C-alpha cells in the first residue's frame, strides 16, 4: 500500500511529522485488522495422510494446455494423447459421480500433465472461474476431485477525477474496464454515466483483486465506493446478512441502492434530445411535444429493460418505427422506439428482468440517424425520464443496521482521512 504524504517545511514541521507517523501507524494496524481476509488459511494435511517422500525428488511433470475447440469431444482430445476407447470409457465412468465429463464446454481450458517418459499423471479442467476438476491417474482407477483455485485476495483502493469519461478515469489508474463497468452498474439507479457526468466529478473505490500464483486474474467484490456527481455525494457499502448470506449495496442510512428503475436503458450512449413539451421535430419541422429522451448510439447497440415487467407490445408503430412497450409495477410503463430488431423471446406477454437485453438500437420510423427514444409513463401520463427518481426497494433490515453502520464507518475512515491522499495502487 502506497500513501503519498506532503509535509510543509515550517517551524512546526516536527510536530506535524510526528502526527502523520502516528496516523500512518494507526492506519496500518486498522487495515491489517479490518481488511485482511477472514477465512482460515488452508492447513496442510496431516503428515500421516501424506505419501512418504523418497530421498530422490520426482522429476517435474510436463503440462500440456489445450483450449477446447467447438465440436471437439473429450474422446477426441484424449485419443490424441494415446488413450484407448476402453480407457476413455472407464475414465468417464469413474469421474461421473464427481463431474459429468459430457458437460465440458468449448472455450474452457484442459490441462494434461505427463512425466518426461510420456506417462500421463493427471488431468485438470476449468469448470468456472472459481473451481476446477482434478483427475489423478493410476493403474487401477481415475480419482476425481473438484478443487478451488488457490486465489490470493488483495484489498485495493483507487480514487480519481473525471476528465473525459469514467472508463478512461479508471483505466488511467492502471485498472481494467471491468472495474469501471462494475462501478457504473452499482450506481446505475442514481447516475446516468453517459449523460450525467461532469468534468471534475470524482470517485473512490475499495475492492478486491484476485491473484493466482502471483498473477492478477480477476476482480473480486467491490466493498465500498463513493461517487461525487454535480457536487452530490453517492455512497455504497456492501453488506452480507449473517443469517441468509444474501448481500446488497446500501447507503449509510441503510437505503438500498437498488430502485425500481435503472437510470438509463443503454450502457454506452450520449443524449441528443431531452424531454421537451415544445420541440421542433427534425423531420416534420413542426413544434410538438417530445415525450422521451433520445440516446445516440451505433446501430446494433444493446438496449436493456430498465425494470422488471411484462412486454405488452412489440412491432411497428408508425413514426416510432419498431417499438417495445413494457408494463411495470405501480402503473408504470416504459417505451423503446426506433429499434433495429428485438432480442430472442421478446414478444407480447414475455416477462423481462431489470437490465435484460431486449433489443438493438436502430433508425426505424421517423428518424434522422441511429438512436433510441426512451420514454416512461405513469398512470398513462408521460414523465421526464431524466428527472424521474424512483424510491429505493428492499432497505436494510433494521436488526442489522447497527452492525452495518459499524462496518461502513471503517470504509469512511479511509475515504475521509484528512490531508492524506489515500489513493492506493497495486
C-alpha positions as MATLAB code, in Angstrom:
seq = 'XXXXXXXXXXXXXXXXXXXXXXXXXXXXXXXXXXXXXXXXXXXXXXXXXXXXXXXXXXXXXXXXXXXXXXXXXXXXXXXXXXXXXXXXXXXXXXXXXXXXXXXXXXXXXXXXXXXXXXXXXXXXXXXXXXXXXXXXXXXXXXXXXXXXXXXXXXXXXXXXXXXXXXXXXXXXXXXXXXXXXXXXXXXXXXXXXXXXXXXXXXXXXXXXXXXXXXXXXXXXXXXXXXXXXXXXXXXXXXXXXXXXXXXXXXXXXXXXXXXXXXXXXXXXXXXXXXXXXXXXXXXXXXXXXXXXXXXXXXXXXXXXXXXXXXXXXXXXXXXXXXXXXXXXXXXXXXXXXXXXXXXXXXXXXXXXXXXXXXXXXXXXXXXXXXXXXXXXXXXXXXXXXXXXXXXXXXXXXXXXXXXXXXXXXXXXXXXXXXXXXXXXXX';
ca = [
       0.000    0.000    0.000;
       1.435    3.310   -1.085;
       0.463    6.567    0.567;
       1.809    9.891   -0.629;
       2.275   12.497    2.090;
       3.145   16.156    1.617;
       4.854   17.967    4.509;
       5.249   21.752    4.593;
       8.657   22.934    5.776;
       7.538   25.242    8.571;
       8.608   25.600   12.142;
       6.005   23.159   13.338;
       7.105   20.526   10.845;
       8.408   18.099   13.512;
       5.057   18.036   15.298;
       3.194   17.513   12.036;
       5.610   14.770   11.092;
       5.018   13.053   14.425;
       1.262   13.339   13.955;
       1.457   11.850   10.463;
       3.625    8.985   11.679;
       1.028    8.200   14.360;
      -1.802    8.368   11.798;
       0.040    6.061    9.423;
       0.768    3.590   12.223;
      -2.880    3.538   13.284;
      -3.931    3.229    9.650;
      -1.636    0.249    9.076;
      -2.987   -1.564   12.139;
      -6.544   -0.692   11.104;
      -6.161   -2.057    7.587;
      -4.464   -5.203    8.842;
      -7.269   -5.948   11.282;
     -10.131   -4.846    9.049;
      -9.389   -5.826    5.503;
      -7.307   -8.972    5.609;
      -9.377  -11.994    4.502;
     -11.172  -13.560    7.441;
     -11.164  -17.085    6.057;
      -8.979  -19.520    7.901;
      -5.881  -20.372    5.906;
      -5.746  -23.794    4.408;
      -3.646  -26.114    6.502;
      -1.579  -28.900    5.169;
      -2.916  -32.383    5.580;
      -1.572  -34.356    8.479;
       1.737  -35.955    7.829;
       0.352  -39.429    8.291;
      -2.031  -38.867    5.347;
       0.743  -37.607    3.067;
       2.624  -40.036    0.849;
       6.149  -40.839    2.092;
       8.817  -38.748    0.423;
      11.594  -40.544   -1.351;
      15.204  -39.486   -0.950;
      15.298  -38.560   -4.616;
      12.749  -35.950   -5.772;
      10.406  -36.952   -8.588;
      11.116  -35.192  -11.879;
       8.746  -32.316  -12.655;
       5.655  -33.022  -14.725;
       5.214  -31.610  -18.212;
       1.983  -29.667  -18.644;
       0.116  -29.549  -21.937;
      -2.585  -26.853  -22.024;
      -5.356  -27.022  -24.571;
      -8.375  -24.789  -25.205;
     -11.347  -26.985  -26.074;
     -12.458  -26.209  -29.607;
     -16.090  -26.106  -30.676;
     -17.266  -29.518  -31.858;
     -14.488  -31.413  -30.079;
     -15.345  -34.075  -27.505;
     -13.278  -35.354  -24.606;
     -12.720  -38.566  -26.575;
     -11.239  -36.567  -29.466;
      -8.802  -34.820  -27.133;
      -7.743  -37.841  -25.075;
      -7.358  -40.159  -28.058;
      -4.805  -37.718  -29.481;
      -2.834  -38.222  -26.243;
      -2.751  -42.009  -26.543;
      -5.895  -43.018  -24.598;
      -7.704  -46.067  -25.940;
     -11.521  -46.109  -26.300;
     -11.705  -48.506  -23.310;
      -9.581  -46.182  -21.148;
     -11.687  -43.173  -22.086;
     -14.892  -45.065  -21.267;
     -13.531  -46.101  -17.853;
     -12.340  -42.571  -17.110;
     -15.793  -41.118  -17.862;
     -17.494  -43.737  -15.642;
     -15.039  -43.280  -12.742;
     -15.316  -39.493  -12.800;
     -19.089  -39.207  -13.362;
     -20.062  -39.320   -9.638;
     -17.940  -36.180   -9.187;
     -18.436  -34.451  -12.543;
     -20.136  -35.393  -15.813;
     -17.440  -35.031  -18.472;
     -20.134  -34.860  -21.139;
     -20.657  -31.262  -19.899;
     -17.250  -29.970  -20.939;
     -17.619  -26.754  -22.912;
     -15.818  -25.193  -25.837;
     -13.517  -22.361  -24.859;
     -12.576  -23.873  -21.483;
      -9.008  -24.895  -20.658;
      -7.943  -28.520  -20.266;
      -4.520  -29.347  -18.825;
      -2.838  -32.731  -19.225;
       0.254  -33.452  -17.109;
       2.684  -36.211  -18.013;
       6.113  -37.452  -16.974;
       9.273  -36.985  -19.038;
       8.639  -40.519  -20.319;
       5.209  -39.579  -21.669;
       3.120  -41.313  -18.955;
       0.037  -39.189  -18.191;
      -0.196  -38.387  -14.488;
      -3.235  -36.116  -14.168;
      -5.844  -34.062  -15.999;
      -7.358  -30.733  -14.974;
     -10.416  -28.974  -16.410;
     -11.543  -25.457  -15.536;
     -15.204  -25.712  -14.530;
     -15.592  -21.964  -13.978;
     -13.658  -19.010  -12.653;
     -13.652  -20.350   -9.108;
     -13.047  -24.096   -9.328;
     -11.552  -26.850  -11.473;
     -11.797  -30.629  -11.844;
      -8.654  -32.577  -10.937;
      -8.282  -36.185  -12.122;
      -5.401  -38.275  -10.778;
      -4.491  -41.258  -12.945;
      -3.263  -44.559  -11.528;
      -3.060  -48.051  -12.964;
      -6.186  -49.089  -11.051;
      -8.552  -46.126  -11.364;
      -9.172  -42.470  -12.063;
      -9.627  -40.420   -8.879;
     -11.532  -37.160   -9.375;
     -11.900  -34.145   -7.102;
     -13.302  -30.636   -7.536;
     -10.892  -28.056   -6.155;
     -10.983  -24.306   -5.672;
      -8.322  -22.180   -7.271;
      -5.864  -21.021   -4.572;
      -6.546  -17.324   -5.088;
      -4.712  -14.701   -3.088;
      -7.087  -11.838   -2.290;
      -5.656   -8.324   -2.000;
      -7.613   -5.254   -0.935;
      -7.025   -2.199   -3.111;
      -8.333    1.346   -3.268;
      -8.250    3.785   -6.145;
      -9.608    7.285   -6.495;
      -9.776    9.586   -9.451;
     -11.317   12.609  -11.135;
     -13.394   12.528  -14.312;
     -11.685   14.283  -17.214;
     -13.498   12.677  -20.162;
     -15.438    9.620  -19.003;
     -15.485    7.032  -16.237;
     -13.787    4.344  -18.311;
     -10.698    6.408  -19.062;
     -10.557    7.694  -15.480;
     -10.418    4.145  -14.100;
      -8.076    2.697  -16.717;
      -5.846    5.704  -16.138;
      -5.279    4.304  -12.642;
      -3.871    1.063  -14.093;
      -7.150   -0.815  -13.642;
      -9.315   -2.675  -16.159;
     -12.510   -1.638  -17.951;
     -14.439   -4.194  -15.917;
     -13.899   -2.229  -12.697;
     -15.401    0.886  -14.300;
     -18.370   -1.132  -15.564;
     -18.941   -2.624  -12.098;
     -18.856    0.854  -10.544;
     -21.311    2.182  -13.132;
     -23.653   -0.760  -12.532;
     -23.509   -0.150   -8.774;
     -24.659    3.473   -9.061;
     -26.724    2.877  -12.204;
     -30.005    3.598  -10.403;
     -28.930    7.136   -9.456;
     -26.397    8.239  -12.076;
     -26.551    8.048  -15.860;
     -22.829    7.673  -16.547;
     -23.260    8.768  -20.157;
     -25.475   11.795  -19.588;
     -24.974   12.987  -16.001;
     -21.166   13.020  -15.742;
     -19.373   16.347  -15.475;
     -15.714   17.302  -15.690;
     -14.399   17.266  -12.138;
     -16.698   14.531  -10.795;
     -14.716   12.164   -8.595;
     -14.770    8.608   -7.242;
     -13.209    6.338   -4.622;
     -13.418    2.537   -4.763;
     -12.380   -0.097   -2.210;
     -12.297   -3.513   -3.865;
     -10.729   -6.968   -4.026;
      -8.249   -8.190   -6.621;
      -7.678  -11.890   -7.188;
      -4.210  -13.224   -7.896;
      -3.278  -16.764   -8.915;
       0.359  -17.727   -8.493;
       1.264  -14.051   -8.326;
      -0.633  -13.048  -11.484;
      -3.758  -10.862  -11.448;
      -6.673  -12.874  -12.824;
      -9.927  -11.177  -11.788;
     -11.672   -8.615   -9.640;
     -13.441   -9.750   -6.520;
     -16.078   -7.848   -4.570;
     -16.376   -4.080   -4.519;
     -16.511   -3.450   -0.773;
     -17.336    0.254   -0.773;
     -17.480    3.146   -3.194;
     -18.121    6.855   -3.285;
     -19.015    8.974   -6.301;
     -19.360   12.758   -6.340;
     -21.607   13.865   -9.209;
     -22.525   17.565   -9.646;
     -21.331   18.085   -6.080;
     -23.733   15.451   -4.706;
     -22.152   12.536   -2.832;
     -23.345    8.993   -3.530;
     -22.026    6.189   -1.327;
     -22.354    2.416   -1.422;
     -21.337   -0.206    1.126;
     -21.601   -3.927    0.556;
     -23.285   -5.866    3.349;
     -23.924   -9.605    3.666;
     -26.645  -10.727    6.066;
     -25.175  -13.113    8.669;
     -28.231  -15.397    8.626;
     -29.225  -15.705    4.942;
     -25.824  -14.824    3.384;
     -27.670  -12.600    0.897;
     -25.907   -9.348    0.092;
     -26.594   -5.966   -1.416;
     -25.300   -2.401   -1.538;
     -26.709    0.259    0.789;
     -26.032    3.886    1.600;
     -25.016    4.766    5.154;
     -28.647    5.150    6.288;
     -29.419    1.615    5.114;
     -31.296    2.522    1.932;
     -30.723    0.044   -0.878;
     -29.017    1.407   -3.971;
     -31.436   -0.678   -5.999;
     -34.528    1.100   -7.245;
     -37.477    0.053   -9.347;
     -35.900    1.570  -12.476;
     -32.387    1.882  -13.865;
     -31.353    5.390  -14.826;
     -30.631    4.516  -18.462;
     -31.632    1.805  -20.986;
     -28.152    1.908  -22.578;
     -24.711    1.314  -21.121;
     -22.968    3.491  -23.697;
     -24.626    6.480  -25.333;
     -24.992   10.247  -25.326;
     -28.137   12.332  -25.075;
     -29.041   14.231  -28.252;
     -32.566   15.334  -27.340;
     -34.313   15.705  -23.989;
     -37.882   15.625  -22.727;
     -39.478   18.774  -24.161;
     -43.150   19.738  -24.382;
     -42.447   22.028  -27.352;
     -39.690   20.703  -29.597;
     -39.136   21.356  -33.289;
     -39.460   17.960  -34.946;
     -36.273   17.342  -37.006;
     -38.177   15.778  -39.920;
     -41.687   17.251  -39.875;
     -40.391   20.757  -38.982;
     -43.330   21.450  -36.675;
     -43.368   22.147  -32.941;
     -44.807   19.346  -30.887;
     -44.044   17.580  -27.569;
     -41.132   15.176  -27.350;
     -42.058   12.847  -24.511;
     -38.803   10.916  -24.329;
     -35.030   11.131  -24.200;
     -33.023   10.403  -27.348;
     -29.791    8.451  -26.846;
     -27.467    8.457  -29.858;
     -25.665    5.126  -30.206;
     -24.290    2.960  -33.023;
     -26.616    0.627  -34.895;
     -26.826   -2.678  -33.016;
     -26.067   -1.300  -29.526;
     -27.853   -3.444  -26.936;
     -30.939   -1.967  -25.250;
     -31.779   -3.141  -21.730;
     -35.089   -3.154  -19.875;
     -34.897   -0.558  -17.122;
     -37.120   -2.537  -14.731;
     -38.838   -5.884  -14.224;
     -42.071   -6.128  -16.161;
     -44.227   -7.720  -18.847;
     -43.974   -6.929  -22.558;
     -47.297   -5.580  -23.843;
     -46.304   -4.683  -27.406;
     -43.582   -5.413  -29.959;
     -43.828   -4.369  -33.579;
     -44.028   -1.445  -35.974;
     -45.770    1.680  -34.693;
     -45.794    4.360  -37.403;
     -43.256    7.128  -36.863;
     -41.895    5.315  -33.796;
     -40.677    2.508  -36.046;
     -40.013   -0.799  -34.321;
     -41.056   -0.369  -30.716;
     -41.348   -2.243  -27.425;
     -43.737   -1.439  -24.579;
     -43.242   -2.928  -21.108;
     -45.712   -2.751  -18.218;
     -44.229   -2.456  -14.710;
     -45.478   -2.381  -11.120;
     -47.335    0.617   -9.694;
     -48.883    1.642  -13.030;
     -45.586    2.419  -14.789;
     -44.831    1.731  -18.452;
     -41.629    2.128  -20.492;
     -41.349    2.532  -24.261;
     -38.335    1.901  -26.529;
     -38.589    3.429  -30.029;
     -36.735    3.332  -33.412;
     -35.279   -0.153  -32.805;
     -33.491   -2.266  -35.383;
     -34.728   -5.630  -34.084;
     -35.875   -7.431  -30.957;
     -33.947   -9.887  -28.794;
     -34.876  -13.563  -28.932;
     -38.014  -14.309  -26.913;
     -39.093  -10.667  -26.622;
     -42.749  -10.670  -27.622;
     -46.115   -9.768  -26.158;
     -46.606  -11.493  -22.799;
     -42.896  -12.146  -22.170;
     -41.571  -11.469  -18.666;
     -38.375   -9.386  -18.539;
     -35.910   -8.565  -15.788;
     -34.196   -5.301  -14.985;
     -31.071   -4.991  -17.124;
     -32.151   -7.748  -19.538;
     -31.178   -7.386  -23.205;
     -34.412   -6.735  -25.117;
     -33.479   -5.117  -28.446;
     -30.853   -3.316  -30.512;
     -30.610    0.347  -31.418;
     -31.771    1.186  -34.945;
     -33.101    4.080  -37.001;
     -36.554    2.835  -37.947;
     -39.570    5.102  -38.409;
     -39.223    8.895  -38.429;
     -35.525    9.060  -37.555;
     -32.579   11.111  -38.802;
     -29.979    8.638  -37.530;
     -29.353    5.682  -35.221;
     -30.675    6.368  -31.730;
     -33.043    5.152  -29.039;
     -36.046    7.191  -27.963;
     -36.747    6.102  -24.361;
     -39.998    7.053  -22.609;
     -41.694    6.488  -19.242;
     -45.390    6.741  -18.471;
     -47.090    6.686  -15.074;
     -50.817    6.052  -14.927;
     -50.941    6.782  -18.647;
     -49.158   10.139  -18.419;
     -45.664   10.767  -19.820;
     -42.995   11.779  -17.299;
     -39.433   13.038  -17.790;
     -37.018   10.070  -17.582;
     -34.125   12.357  -16.587;
     -35.880   13.833  -13.547;
     -37.695   10.636  -12.561;
     -36.432    9.478   -9.153;
     -37.988    6.158   -8.080;
     -37.866    5.100   -4.444;
     -35.341    2.503   -3.225;
     -36.508   -1.072   -2.767;
     -35.656   -3.565   -0.041;
     -33.966   -1.335    2.560;
     -31.511   -2.877    5.012;
     -33.207   -4.988    7.658;
     -33.437   -2.856   10.779;
     -31.989   -5.504   13.121;
     -28.683   -5.313   11.212;
     -28.433   -1.533   10.826;
     -26.062   -1.078   13.789;
     -23.710   -3.811   12.557;
     -23.848   -2.463    9.006;
     -23.034    1.102   10.034;
     -20.115   -0.106   12.144;
     -18.609   -1.723    9.031;
     -19.471    1.266    6.844;
     -17.607    3.585    9.222;
     -14.480    1.500    8.642;
     -14.564    2.388    4.955;
     -15.491    6.007    5.607;
     -12.454    6.247    7.878;
     -10.247    5.586    4.855;
     -12.319    7.677    2.454;
     -12.223   10.709    4.741;
      -8.670   10.775    6.130;
      -7.769   14.495    6.309;
      -4.803   15.892    4.414;
      -3.665   12.470    3.178;
      -4.338   11.287   -0.371;
      -5.386    7.715    0.330;
      -5.349    6.511   -3.261;
      -3.714    3.097   -3.086;
      -2.334    1.336   -6.130;
      -1.166   -2.252   -6.664;
];
